[in-house]
Amino acid sequence: MSRRLKLHSILCGILDCPERGKECRAYFQPPASVSMKYPAIVYALNGKDKRHADDRVYLSSNRYSVTVIDSNPDSDIVDKVSELPMCRFNTAYTKDNLNHTVYEIYY
């Protein structure tokens, strides 16, 4: 199983939703045509972190931008995502009466 699919599984566990199908609310790089259900988590690959030694890559991690979207400004989903290893708060904002909390996660 790829690292992204493992991350997807973790995010679905936080949302308590199935990993596939119409009831899944964890969206990887969703196109604009997707009608999302809230609360939701949207995530996208945002870069790679590589560490080098002896002219070789010895450690590589994918960096994902993970956005929790919820109408509740005090959502416990935000707290659960923030507790993930290698997670760092980026920003928070409100758009269309929905609260967006953005994290960067290395996975």
Biopython code that builds the backbone (N, CA, C, O; Angstrom):
import numpy as np
from Bio.PDB.StructureBuilder import StructureBuilder

atoms = [
    (1, "MET", "N", (0.847, -1.182, 0.000)),
    (1, "MET", "CA", (0.000, 0.000, 0.000)),
    (1, "MET", "C", (0.890, 1.241, 0.000)),
    (1, "MET", "O", (1.856, 1.319, 0.759)),
    (2, "SER", "N", (0.564, 2.197, -0.842)),
    (2, "SER", "CA", (1.379, 3.409, -0.943)),
    (2, "SER", "C", (1.212, 4.275, 0.305)),
    (2, "SER", "O", (0.253, 4.121, 1.063)),
    (3, "ARG", "N", (2.155, 5.180, 0.500)),
    (3, "ARG", "CA", (2.081, 6.087, 1.648)),
    (3, "ARG", "C", (0.836, 6.958, 1.578)),
    (3, "ARG", "O", (0.213, 7.230, 2.604)),
    (4, "ARG", "N", (0.465, 7.403, 0.366)),
    (4, "ARG", "CA", (-0.716, 8.245, 0.231)),
    (4, "ARG", "C", (-1.975, 7.491, 0.647)),
    (4, "ARG", "O", (-2.842, 8.048, 1.321)),
    (5, "LEU", "N", (-2.073, 6.228, 0.247)),
    (5, "LEU", "CA", (-3.253, 5.451, 0.629)),
    (5, "LEU", "C", (-3.299, 5.188, 2.131)),
    (5, "LEU", "O", (-4.380, 5.112, 2.716)),
    (6, "LYS", "N", (-2.135, 5.050, 2.755)),
    (6, "LYS", "CA", (-2.098, 4.911, 4.214)),
    (6, "LYS", "C", (-2.576, 6.192, 4.885)),
    (6, "LYS", "O", (-3.336, 6.151, 5.853)),
    (7, "LEU", "N", (-2.118, 7.345, 4.357)),
    (7, "LEU", "CA", (-2.572, 8.625, 4.887)),
    (7, "LEU", "C", (-4.082, 8.767, 4.686)),
    (7, "LEU", "O", (-4.786, 9.227, 5.585)),
    (8, "HIS", "N", (-4.577, 8.378, 3.524)),
    (8, "HIS", "CA", (-6.009, 8.438, 3.240)),
    (8, "HIS", "C", (-6.792, 7.617, 4.270)),
    (8, "HIS", "O", (-7.825, 8.058, 4.774)),
    (9, "SER", "N", (-6.295, 6.439, 4.569)),
    (9, "SER", "CA", (-6.943, 5.570, 5.549)),
    (9, "SER", "C", (-6.988, 6.232, 6.929)),
    (9, "SER", "O", (-7.999, 6.155, 7.625)),
    (10, "ILE", "N", (-5.898, 6.877, 7.315)),
    (10, "ILE", "CA", (-5.840, 7.575, 8.601)),
    (10, "ILE", "C", (-6.853, 8.716, 8.641)),
    (10, "ILE", "O", (-7.559, 8.888, 9.634)),
    (11, "LEU", "N", (-6.925, 9.495, 7.559)),
    (11, "LEU", "CA", (-7.847, 10.622, 7.502)),
    (11, "LEU", "C", (-9.304, 10.146, 7.538)),
    (11, "LEU", "O", (-10.150, 10.771, 8.178)),
    (12, "CYS", "N", (-9.588, 9.043, 6.849)),
    (12, "CYS", "CA", (-10.942, 8.475, 6.897)),
    (12, "CYS", "C", (-11.281, 8.007, 8.311)),
    (12, "CYS", "O", (-12.422, 8.137, 8.754)),
    (13, "GLY", "N", (-10.296, 7.468, 9.014)),
    (13, "GLY", "CA", (-10.509, 7.060, 10.400)),
    (13, "GLY", "C", (-10.848, 8.251, 11.289)),
    (13, "GLY", "O", (-11.703, 8.148, 12.169)),
    (14, "ILE", "N", (-10.187, 9.370, 11.065)),
    (14, "ILE", "CA", (-10.482, 10.582, 11.836)),
    (14, "ILE", "C", (-11.900, 11.057, 11.556)),
    (14, "ILE", "O", (-12.607, 11.487, 12.467)),
    (15, "LEU", "N", (-12.317, 10.980, 10.291)),
    (15, "LEU", "CA", (-13.663, 11.418, 9.904)),
    (15, "LEU", "C", (-14.730, 10.376, 10.216)),
    (15, "LEU", "O", (-15.924, 10.670, 10.158)),
    (16, "ASP", "N", (-14.305, 9.164, 10.544)),
    (16, "ASP", "CA", (-15.226, 8.045, 10.772)),
    (16, "ASP", "C", (-16.119, 7.827, 9.547)),
    (16, "ASP", "O", (-17.342, 7.729, 9.651)),
    (17, "CYS", "N", (-15.464, 7.756, 8.384)),
    (17, "CYS", "CA", (-16.186, 7.528, 7.128)),
    (17, "CYS", "C", (-15.513, 6.380, 6.374)),
    (17, "CYS", "O", (-14.363, 6.045, 6.657)),
    (18, "PRO", "N", (-16.220, 5.777, 5.421)),
    (18, "PRO", "CA", (-15.590, 4.716, 4.624)),
    (18, "PRO", "C", (-14.464, 5.286, 3.760)),
    (18, "PRO", "O", (-14.443, 6.480, 3.461)),
    (19, "GLU", "N", (-13.535, 4.424, 3.366)),
    (19, "GLU", "CA", (-12.393, 4.869, 2.577)),
    (19, "GLU", "C", (-12.716, 5.080, 1.107)),
    (19, "GLU", "O", (-11.957, 5.737, 0.395)),
    (20, "ARG", "N", (-13.827, 4.535, 0.646)),
    (20, "ARG", "CA", (-14.217, 4.659, -0.762)),
    (20, "ARG", "C", (-15.717, 4.891, -0.849)),
    (20, "ARG", "O", (-16.464, 4.666, 0.104)),
    (21, "GLY", "N", (-16.127, 5.346, -2.017)),
    (21, "GLY", "CA", (-17.551, 5.500, -2.281)),
    (21, "GLY", "C", (-18.080, 6.886, -1.983)),
    (21, "GLY", "O", (-17.329, 7.790, -1.616)),
    (22, "LYS", "N", (-19.366, 7.038, -2.143)),
    (22, "LYS", "CA", (-20.010, 8.343, -2.006)),
    (22, "LYS", "C", (-19.996, 8.882, -0.584)),
    (22, "LYS", "O", (-20.086, 10.093, -0.381)),
    (23, "GLU", "N", (-19.884, 8.006, 0.395)),
    (23, "GLU", "CA", (-19.893, 8.442, 1.791)),
    (23, "GLU", "C", (-18.511, 8.846, 2.294)),
    (23, "GLU", "O", (-18.389, 9.357, 3.407)),
    (24, "CYS", "N", (-17.472, 8.627, 1.498)),
    (24, "CYS", "CA", (-16.114, 9.028, 1.877)),
    (24, "CYS", "C", (-16.022, 10.552, 1.823)),
    (24, "CYS", "O", (-16.428, 11.174, 0.841)),
    (25, "ARG", "N", (-15.480, 11.151, 2.900)),
    (25, "ARG", "CA", (-15.357, 12.604, 2.962)),
    (25, "ARG", "C", (-13.909, 13.057, 3.025)),
    (25, "ARG", "O", (-13.639, 14.209, 3.365)),
    (26, "ALA", "N", (-12.969, 12.170, 2.702)),
    (26, "ALA", "CA", (-11.555, 12.530, 2.571)),
    (26, "ALA", "C", (-11.273, 12.579, 1.072)),
    (26, "ALA", "O", (-11.385, 11.572, 0.373)),
    (27, "TYR", "N", (-10.912, 13.749, 0.598)),
    (27, "TYR", "CA", (-10.775, 13.964, -0.838)),
    (27, "TYR", "C", (-9.322, 14.274, -1.198)),
    (27, "TYR", "O", (-8.724, 15.202, -0.654)),
    (28, "PHE", "N", (-8.766, 13.491, -2.114)),
    (28, "PHE", "CA", (-7.410, 13.736, -2.582)),
    (28, "PHE", "C", (-7.476, 14.516, -3.889)),
    (28, "PHE", "O", (-7.970, 14.014, -4.899)),
    (29, "GLN", "N", (-6.978, 15.735, -3.861)),
    (29, "GLN", "CA", (-6.923, 16.599, -5.044)),
    (29, "GLN", "C", (-8.235, 16.570, -5.833)),
    (29, "GLN", "O", (-8.221, 16.243, -7.019)),
    (30, "PRO", "N", (-9.360, 16.901, -5.206)),
    (30, "PRO", "CA", (-10.653, 16.772, -5.896)),
    (30, "PRO", "C", (-10.808, 17.813, -7.005)),
    (30, "PRO", "O", (-10.403, 18.963, -6.832)),
    (31, "PRO", "N", (-11.387, 17.423, -8.138)),
    (31, "PRO", "CA", (-11.678, 18.405, -9.176)),
    (31, "PRO", "C", (-12.836, 19.308, -8.724)),
    (31, "PRO", "O", (-13.569, 18.974, -7.793)),
    (32, "ALA", "N", (-12.984, 20.432, -9.387)),
    (32, "ALA", "CA", (-14.024, 21.390, -9.011)),
    (32, "ALA", "C", (-15.424, 20.801, -9.157)),
    (32, "ALA", "O", (-16.361, 21.281, -8.519)),
    (33, "SER", "N", (-15.578, 19.786, -9.974)),
    (33, "SER", "CA", (-16.896, 19.196, -10.224)),
    (33, "SER", "C", (-17.386, 18.303, -9.086)),
    (33, "SER", "O", (-18.555, 17.916, -9.074)),
    (34, "VAL", "N", (-16.523, 17.971, -8.135)),
    (34, "VAL", "CA", (-16.903, 17.090, -7.025)),
    (34, "VAL", "C", (-17.750, 17.869, -6.022)),
    (34, "VAL", "O", (-17.372, 18.961, -5.597)),
    (35, "SER", "N", (-18.884, 17.308, -5.652)),
    (35, "SER", "CA", (-19.754, 17.894, -4.637)),
    (35, "SER", "C", (-19.383, 17.266, -3.292)),
    (35, "SER", "O", (-19.658, 16.091, -3.047)),
    (36, "MET", "N", (-18.760, 18.061, -2.432)),
    (36, "MET", "CA", (-18.269, 17.539, -1.159)),
    (36, "MET", "C", (-19.343, 17.565, -0.084)),
    (36, "MET", "O", (-20.239, 18.408, -0.084)),
    (37, "LYS", "N", (-19.220, 16.607, 0.836)),
    (37, "LYS", "CA", (-20.055, 16.562, 2.031)),
    (37, "LYS", "C", (-19.177, 16.984, 3.199)),
    (37, "LYS", "O", (-17.997, 16.639, 3.261)),
    (38, "TYR", "N", (-19.769, 17.739, 4.127)),
    (38, "TYR", "CA", (-18.994, 18.279, 5.242)),
    (38, "TYR", "C", (-19.454, 17.674, 6.562)),
    (38, "TYR", "O", (-20.619, 17.295, 6.680)),
    (39, "PRO", "N", (-18.590, 17.573, 7.543)),
    (39, "PRO", "CA", (-17.193, 17.973, 7.539)),
    (39, "PRO", "C", (-16.370, 17.088, 6.603)),
    (39, "PRO", "O", (-16.697, 15.927, 6.358)),
    (40, "ALA", "N", (-15.291, 17.679, 6.090)),
    (40, "ALA", "CA", (-14.462, 16.977, 5.117)),
    (40, "ALA", "C", (-12.994, 17.311, 5.344)),
    (40, "ALA", "O", (-12.643, 18.279, 6.018)),
    (41, "ILE", "N", (-12.151, 16.469, 4.751)),
    (41, "ILE", "CA", (-10.718, 16.735, 4.707)),
    (41, "ILE", "C", (-10.301, 16.658, 3.248)),
    (41, "ILE", "O", (-10.557, 15.668, 2.562)),
    (42, "VAL", "N", (-9.653, 17.725, 2.785)),
    (42, "VAL", "CA", (-9.126, 17.774, 1.423)),
    (42, "VAL", "C", (-7.611, 17.796, 1.549)),
    (42, "VAL", "O", (-7.051, 18.584, 2.311)),
    (43, "TYR", "N", (-6.956, 16.929, 0.797)),
    (43, "TYR", "CA", (-5.499, 16.914, 0.867)),
    (43, "TYR", "C", (-4.900, 16.773, -0.521)),
    (43, "TYR", "O", (-5.508, 16.215, -1.434)),
    (44, "ALA", "N", (-3.682, 17.300, -0.650)),
    (44, "ALA", "CA", (-2.996, 17.285, -1.941)),
    (44, "ALA", "C", (-1.493, 17.199, -1.707)),
    (44, "ALA", "O", (-0.973, 17.707, -0.714)),
    (45, "LEU", "N", (-0.819, 16.556, -2.626)),
    (45, "LEU", "CA", (0.641, 16.507, -2.571)),
    (45, "LEU", "C", (1.168, 17.920, -2.773)),
    (45, "LEU", "O", (0.776, 18.609, -3.715)),
    (46, "ASN", "N", (2.057, 18.345, -1.886)),
    (46, "ASN", "CA", (2.533, 19.721, -1.901)),
    (46, "ASN", "C", (4.048, 19.808, -2.055)),
    (46, "ASN", "O", (4.597, 20.909, -2.099)),
    (47, "GLY", "N", (4.725, 18.682, -2.137)),
    (47, "GLY", "CA", (6.175, 18.683, -2.291)),
    (47, "GLY", "C", (6.799, 17.422, -1.738)),
    (47, "GLY", "O", (6.110, 16.520, -1.260)),
    (48, "LYS", "N", (8.108, 17.377, -1.813)),
    (48, "LYS", "CA", (8.874, 16.255, -1.279)),
    (48, "LYS", "C", (10.038, 16.797, -0.478)),
    (48, "LYS", "O", (10.636, 17.815, -0.827)),
    (49, "ASP", "N", (10.342, 16.115, 0.575)),
    (49, "ASP", "CA", (11.494, 16.461, 1.399)),
    (49, "ASP", "C", (12.496, 15.334, 1.246)),
    (49, "ASP", "O", (12.200, 14.179, 1.554)),
    (50, "LYS", "N", (13.681, 15.672, 0.771)),
    (50, "LYS", "CA", (14.722, 14.654, 0.588)),
    (50, "LYS", "C", (15.943, 15.038, 1.395)),
    (50, "LYS", "O", (16.353, 16.198, 1.422)),
    (51, "ARG", "N", (16.508, 14.060, 2.042)),
    (51, "ARG", "CA", (17.751, 14.238, 2.787)),
    (51, "ARG", "C", (18.833, 13.451, 2.067)),
    (51, "ARG", "O", (18.621, 12.314, 1.644)),
    (52, "HIS", "N", (19.993, 14.073, 1.935)),
    (52, "HIS", "CA", (21.081, 13.458, 1.181)),
    (52, "HIS", "C", (22.276, 13.161, 2.087)),
    (52, "HIS", "O", (22.523, 13.848, 3.078)),
    (53, "ALA", "N", (23.004, 12.115, 1.708)),
    (53, "ALA", "CA", (24.281, 11.770, 2.323)),
    (53, "ALA", "C", (25.062, 10.947, 1.310)),
    (53, "ALA", "O", (24.494, 10.104, 0.615)),
    (54, "ASP", "N", (26.334, 11.186, 1.229)),
    (54, "ASP", "CA", (27.184, 10.469, 0.278)),
    (54, "ASP", "C", (26.629, 10.544, -1.137)),
    (54, "ASP", "O", (26.626, 9.551, -1.864)),
    (55, "ASP", "N", (26.156, 11.732, -1.526)),
    (55, "ASP", "CA", (25.609, 11.979, -2.868)),
    (55, "ASP", "C", (24.419, 11.097, -3.207)),
    (55, "ASP", "O", (24.180, 10.810, -4.380)),
    (56, "ARG", "N", (23.682, 10.669, -2.216)),
    (56, "ARG", "CA", (22.496, 9.842, -2.428)),
    (56, "ARG", "C", (21.363, 10.321, -1.523)),
    (56, "ARG", "O", (21.592, 10.955, -0.492)),
    (57, "VAL", "N", (20.145, 10.004, -1.933)),
    (57, "VAL", "CA", (18.984, 10.276, -1.093)),
    (57, "VAL", "C", (18.877, 9.127, -0.092)),
    (57, "VAL", "O", (18.770, 7.964, -0.480)),
    (58, "TYR", "N", (18.907, 9.461, 1.194)),
    (58, "TYR", "CA", (18.756, 8.399, 2.192)),
    (58, "TYR", "C", (17.419, 8.477, 2.910)),
    (58, "TYR", "O", (17.049, 7.540, 3.617)),
    (59, "LEU", "N", (16.681, 9.581, 2.742)),
    (59, "LEU", "CA", (15.379, 9.713, 3.358)),
    (59, "LEU", "C", (14.513, 10.597, 2.473)),
    (59, "LEU", "O", (14.928, 11.684, 2.069)),
    (60, "SER", "N", (13.328, 10.134, 2.180)),
    (60, "SER", "CA", (12.408, 10.899, 1.346)),
    (60, "SER", "C", (11.010, 10.845, 1.961)),
    (60, "SER", "O", (10.518, 9.774, 2.316)),
    (61, "SER", "N", (10.378, 12.011, 2.084)),
    (61, "SER", "CA", (9.013, 12.100, 2.610)),
    (61, "SER", "C", (8.186, 12.979, 1.692)),
    (61, "SER", "O", (8.670, 13.981, 1.166)),
    (62, "ASN", "N", (6.940, 12.594, 1.507)),
    (62, "ASN", "CA", (6.020, 13.442, 0.763)),
    (62, "ASN", "C", (5.420, 14.463, 1.715)),
    (62, "ASN", "O", (5.115, 14.150, 2.866)),
    (63, "ARG", "N", (5.253, 15.688, 1.227)),
    (63, "ARG", "CA", (4.603, 16.729, 2.020)),
    (63, "ARG", "C", (3.210, 16.958, 1.443)),
    (63, "ARG", "O", (3.055, 17.220, 0.250)),
    (64, "TYR", "N", (2.207, 16.857, 2.297)),
    (64, "TYR", "CA", (0.820, 17.049, 1.887)),
    (64, "TYR", "C", (0.243, 18.282, 2.562)),
    (64, "TYR", "O", (0.516, 18.551, 3.732)),
    (65, "SER", "N", (-0.548, 19.018, 1.821)),
    (65, "SER", "CA", (-1.362, 20.085, 2.379)),
    (65, "SER", "C", (-2.697, 19.448, 2.746)),
    (65, "SER", "O", (-3.384, 18.897, 1.886)),
    (66, "VAL", "N", (-3.060, 19.524, 4.016)),
    (66, "VAL", "CA", (-4.274, 18.878, 4.520)),
    (66, "VAL", "C", (-5.187, 19.968, 5.083)),
    (66, "VAL", "O", (-4.810, 20.688, 6.008)),
    (67, "THR", "N", (-6.390, 20.080, 4.515)),
    (67, "THR", "CA", (-7.335, 21.115, 4.928)),
    (67, "THR", "C", (-8.575, 20.469, 5.539)),
    (67, "THR", "O", (-9.263, 19.679, 4.892)),
    (68, "VAL", "N", (-8.844, 20.814, 6.784)),
    (68, "VAL", "CA", (-10.063, 20.376, 7.454)),
    (68, "VAL", "C", (-11.115, 21.449, 7.187)),
    (68, "VAL", "O", (-10.893, 22.627, 7.466)),
    (69, "ILE", "N", (-12.263, 21.037, 6.645)),
    (69, "ILE", "CA", (-13.351, 21.965, 6.325)),
    (69, "ILE", "C", (-14.575, 21.556, 7.135)),
    (69, "ILE", "O", (-15.065, 20.433, 7.019)),
    (70, "ASP", "N", (-15.059, 22.481, 7.954)),
    (70, "ASP", "CA", (-16.183, 22.167, 8.831)),
    (70, "ASP", "C", (-16.934, 23.453, 9.154)),
    (70, "ASP", "O", (-16.331, 24.522, 9.255)),
    (71, "SER", "N", (-18.235, 23.348, 9.314)),
    (71, "SER", "CA", (-19.027, 24.516, 9.702)),
    (71, "SER", "C", (-18.819, 24.864, 11.178)),
    (71, "SER", "O", (-19.049, 26.000, 11.593)),
    (72, "ASN", "N", (-18.385, 23.884, 11.958)),
    (72, "ASN", "CA", (-18.145, 24.073, 13.389)),
    (72, "ASN", "C", (-16.751, 24.675, 13.600)),
    (72, "ASN", "O", (-15.755, 24.033, 13.265)),
    (73, "PRO", "N", (-16.658, 25.893, 14.148)),
    (73, "PRO", "CA", (-15.334, 26.489, 14.362)),
    (73, "PRO", "C", (-14.524, 25.787, 15.451)),
    (73, "PRO", "O", (-13.308, 25.967, 15.527)),
    (74, "ASP", "N", (-15.177, 24.996, 16.288)),
    (74, "ASP", "CA", (-14.497, 24.264, 17.363)),
    (74, "ASP", "C", (-14.483, 22.768, 17.086)),
    (74, "ASP", "O", (-14.604, 21.963, 18.010)),
    (75, "SER", "N", (-14.340, 22.399, 15.844)),
    (75, "SER", "CA", (-14.392, 20.995, 15.427)),
    (75, "SER", "C", (-13.302, 20.163, 16.097)),
    (75, "SER", "O", (-12.144, 20.576, 16.152)),
    (76, "ASP", "N", (-13.675, 18.995, 16.602)),
    (76, "ASP", "CA", (-12.678, 18.086, 17.176)),
    (76, "ASP", "C", (-11.830, 17.433, 16.086)),
    (76, "ASP", "O", (-10.769, 16.882, 16.381)),
    (77, "ILE", "N", (-12.278, 17.486, 14.839)),
    (77, "ILE", "CA", (-11.497, 16.942, 13.725)),
    (77, "ILE", "C", (-10.186, 17.703, 13.589)),
    (77, "ILE", "O", (-9.147, 17.112, 13.294)),
    (78, "VAL", "N", (-10.234, 19.007, 13.802)),
    (78, "VAL", "CA", (-9.024, 19.838, 13.746)),
    (78, "VAL", "C", (-8.012, 19.355, 14.775)),
    (78, "VAL", "O", (-6.825, 19.233, 14.474)),
    (79, "ASP", "N", (-8.477, 19.082, 15.982)),
    (79, "ASP", "CA", (-7.578, 18.604, 17.041)),
    (79, "ASP", "C", (-6.984, 17.243, 16.695)),
    (79, "ASP", "O", (-5.799, 17.001, 16.927)),
    (80, "LYS", "N", (-7.804, 16.362, 16.143)),
    (80, "LYS", "CA", (-7.316, 15.025, 15.795)),
    (80, "LYS", "C", (-6.258, 15.084, 14.690)),
    (80, "LYS", "O", (-5.262, 14.362, 14.751)),
    (81, "VAL", "N", (-6.462, 15.924, 13.698)),
    (81, "VAL", "CA", (-5.471, 16.058, 12.620)),
    (81, "VAL", "C", (-4.185, 16.675, 13.173)),
    (81, "VAL", "O", (-3.087, 16.257, 12.806)),
    (82, "SER", "N", (-4.320, 17.662, 14.050)),
    (82, "SER", "CA", (-3.134, 18.336, 14.592)),
    (82, "SER", "C", (-2.258, 17.400, 15.419)),
    (82, "SER", "O", (-1.071, 17.669, 15.609)),
    (83, "GLU", "N", (-2.835, 16.303, 15.912)),
    (83, "GLU", "CA", (-2.078, 15.350, 16.717)),
    (83, "GLU", "C", (-1.325, 14.313, 15.893)),
    (83, "GLU", "O", (-0.587, 13.502, 16.452)),
    (84, "LEU", "N", (-1.500, 14.328, 14.574)),
    (84, "LEU", "CA", (-0.789, 13.367, 13.732)),
    (84, "LEU", "C", (0.713, 13.654, 13.751)),
    (84, "LEU", "O", (1.119, 14.813, 13.836)),
    (85, "PRO", "N", (1.535, 12.613, 13.673)),
    (85, "PRO", "CA", (2.983, 12.831, 13.637)),
    (85, "PRO", "C", (3.376, 13.652, 12.410)),
    (85, "PRO", "O", (2.761, 13.529, 11.351)),
    (86, "MET", "N", (4.372, 14.463, 12.555)),
    (86, "MET", "CA", (4.934, 15.276, 11.471)),
    (86, "MET", "C", (3.901, 16.246, 10.889)),
    (86, "MET", "O", (3.907, 16.522, 9.689)),
    (87, "CYS", "N", (3.023, 16.755, 11.741)),
    (87, "CYS", "CA", (1.972, 17.677, 11.324)),
    (87, "CYS", "C", (2.301, 19.069, 11.847)),
    (87, "CYS", "O", (2.704, 19.237, 12.998)),
    (88, "ARG", "N", (2.122, 20.070, 10.974)),
    (88, "ARG", "CA", (2.414, 21.450, 11.354)),
    (88, "ARG", "C", (1.283, 22.358, 10.870)),
    (88, "ARG", "O", (0.861, 22.274, 9.717)),
    (89, "PHE", "N", (0.802, 23.219, 11.753)),
    (89, "PHE", "CA", (-0.237, 24.173, 11.400)),
    (89, "PHE", "C", (0.296, 25.143, 10.359)),
    (89, "PHE", "O", (1.435, 25.600, 10.454)),
    (90, "ASN", "N", (-0.538, 25.460, 9.354)),
    (90, "ASN", "CA", (-0.151, 26.414, 8.328)),
    (90, "ASN", "C", (-0.983, 27.684, 8.427)),
    (90, "ASN", "O", (-0.433, 28.765, 8.639)),
    (91, "THR", "N", (-2.306, 27.574, 8.278)),
    (91, "THR", "CA", (-3.177, 28.754, 8.325)),
    (91, "THR", "C", (-4.617, 28.325, 8.584)),
    (91, "THR", "O", (-4.954, 27.143, 8.529)),
    (92, "ALA", "N", (-5.450, 29.313, 8.864)),
    (92, "ALA", "CA", (-6.887, 29.064, 9.039)),
    (92, "ALA", "C", (-7.637, 30.243, 8.428)),
    (92, "ALA", "O", (-7.186, 31.386, 8.498)),
    (93, "TYR", "N", (-8.785, 29.947, 7.829)),
    (93, "TYR", "CA", (-9.605, 30.998, 7.236)),
    (93, "TYR", "C", (-11.038, 30.506, 7.105)),
    (93, "TYR", "O", (-11.312, 29.312, 7.228)),
    (94, "THR", "N", (-11.948, 31.440, 6.852)),
    (94, "THR", "CA", (-13.360, 31.117, 6.647)),
    (94, "THR", "C", (-13.746, 31.514, 5.236)),
    (94, "THR", "O", (-13.409, 32.602, 4.767)),
    (95, "LYS", "N", (-14.466, 30.609, 4.557)),
    (95, "LYS", "CA", (-14.935, 30.874, 3.198)),
    (95, "LYS", "C", (-16.285, 30.187, 3.035)),
    (95, "LYS", "O", (-16.435, 29.019, 3.394)),
    (96, "ASP", "N", (-17.261, 30.901, 2.499)),
    (96, "ASP", "CA", (-18.611, 30.361, 2.285)),
    (96, "ASP", "C", (-19.203, 29.779, 3.574)),
    (96, "ASP", "O", (-19.840, 28.725, 3.548)),
    (97, "ASN", "N", (-18.992, 30.463, 4.690)),
    (97, "ASN", "CA", (-19.486, 30.038, 6.010)),
    (97, "ASN", "C", (-18.938, 28.686, 6.455)),
    (97, "ASN", "O", (-19.549, 28.010, 7.283)),
    (98, "LEU", "N", (-17.804, 28.295, 5.917)),
    (98, "LEU", "CA", (-17.122, 27.070, 6.340)),
    (98, "LEU", "C", (-15.737, 27.434, 6.854)),
    (98, "LEU", "O", (-15.045, 28.267, 6.270)),
    (99, "ASN", "N", (-15.344, 26.805, 7.946)),
    (99, "ASN", "CA", (-14.022, 27.033, 8.531)),
    (99, "ASN", "C", (-13.018, 26.085, 7.892)),
    (99, "ASN", "O", (-13.245, 24.879, 7.804)),
    (100, "HIS", "N", (-11.907, 26.653, 7.450)),
    (100, "HIS", "CA", (-10.834, 25.884, 6.817)),
    (100, "HIS", "C", (-9.596, 25.984, 7.705)),
    (100, "HIS", "O", (-9.141, 27.086, 8.008)),
    (101, "THR", "N", (-9.059, 24.866, 8.114)),
    (101, "THR", "CA", (-7.822, 24.820, 8.883)),
    (101, "THR", "C", (-6.831, 23.991, 8.081)),
    (101, "THR", "O", (-7.086, 22.829, 7.765)),
    (102, "VAL", "N", (-5.694, 24.603, 7.755)),
    (102, "VAL", "CA", (-4.725, 23.980, 6.859)),
    (102, "VAL", "C", (-3.477, 23.562, 7.627)),
    (102, "VAL", "O", (-2.911, 24.326, 8.408)),
    (103, "TYR", "N", (-3.073, 22.328, 7.377)),
    (103, "TYR", "CA", (-1.852, 21.784, 7.977)),
    (103, "TYR", "C", (-0.933, 21.279, 6.875)),
    (103, "TYR", "O", (-1.370, 21.009, 5.757)),
    (104, "GLU", "N", (0.325, 21.159, 7.205)),
    (104, "GLU", "CA", (1.278, 20.445, 6.363)),
    (104, "GLU", "C", (1.650, 19.176, 7.097)),
    (104, "GLU", "O", (1.997, 19.207, 8.277)),
    (105, "ILE", "N", (1.577, 18.068, 6.399)),
    (105, "ILE", "CA", (1.905, 16.771, 6.993)),
    (105, "ILE", "C", (2.953, 16.094, 6.115)),
    (105, "ILE", "O", (2.800, 15.998, 4.897)),
    (106, "TYR", "N", (4.012, 15.631, 6.757)),
    (106, "TYR", "CA", (5.032, 14.851, 6.059)),
    (106, "TYR", "C", (4.716, 13.389, 6.294)),
    (106, "TYR", "O", (4.641, 12.922, 7.430)),
    (107, "TYR", "N", (4.531, 12.672, 5.184)),
    (107, "TYR", "CA", (4.168, 11.265, 5.326)),
    (107, "TYR", "C", (4.802, 10.456, 4.218)),
    (107, "TYR", "O", (4.618, 9.240, 4.159)),
]
sb = StructureBuilder()
sb.init_structure("model")
sb.init_model(0)
sb.init_chain("A")
sb.init_seg("    ")
for serial, (resi, resn, name, xyz) in enumerate(atoms, 1):
    if name == "N":
        sb.init_residue(resn, " ", resi, " ")
    sb.init_atom(name, np.array(xyz, "f"), 0.0, 1.0, " ", f" {name:<3s}", serial, name[0])
structure = sb.get_structure()
